[in-house]
């Protein structure tokens, strides 16, 4: 199963879990399943059905925030990288 790493800002939705294993063949399926298990993830990740501009997604070390058809392997790692604000 692919491992999805949850940013600290979203862990209020995942009972403080920092990572979740999901059985999915692509990134979209993984996000759909993650939101099914932890409602509210979709709202934090998407804006009008596209990934929010302030969020990058890394799949197996490659930034890939716009291609939700990216295939996942059983050993894939997915990281959600929200922009960090401040000055």
N, C-alpha and C positions, 0 to 999 in steps of 0.2 A: 504494500500500500504506500502511496505517496505521503510524504510528511509535509504538512502545511504549518509554517511557523507564524505565530500570531504576534503582532506588535503589542507592546505594553499598553498602548492606548485603547486596544480593543479587547483586552482580557477580561473586562467587566462582563462581556457577552459570553465568554467561554469558561466561566467559573475559574478564572485565573490560570487556565492552561496556556502554556507557552507554545505548545505544538500539538497538532491533531493529525492522526493518520486517517486518510480517506482513500477509499477504493474508487478510482475514476480513471477513464481512459484519456481525458484531456482536461485542460485548465477550467473550461466552463463547467464541466460536470463536477469537478472538485469544488468549485466555488458554490454551485447550486447545492451540493450535499452539505458543505460547511454551513451554509445559511439555513438549511433544513434542520440541522442539529443545533445551531446556535442562531436563532432569528435575530436579525439586525445587522449581520455581517454585510449583506447585500447593500443596505442603505449606507454603510460606512465606506464601501468600496466603489459603488457606482453612482453616477449622476446622469439621469436620463438615459439609462441603459448602456452607457459607456463608462469605462474606468475613469474615475476622477483624475483630472490633470495633475493633482498633487500627490498621486500614488504611482509608484513603480512596482512592478512585479518581476521577481527574479525566479526563473525556472532552471534548476541545475546550473546556477552560476551565470546565466545569461539574462540580461534585462529584457523583459518582454511584456510590456504593459498593455499592449493593444491586440495581440493575437490570442484570443481565448480558445482557439482550436489547437493550441500547442499540445502535442501529445505528452502524456505522463507515463513514466515507467513505474514499476513497483518500488524502485529505490529513488524516485525523484524527490527533490527538495524544492519547495515553493516558499519564497519569502515575500511578504508584503511590506513595502518600504514607503511609509507616509513621509511627506516632506516635513522637515524640521524648521519651525519658524523661530524667529528671534533675531537679535542683532548684536 
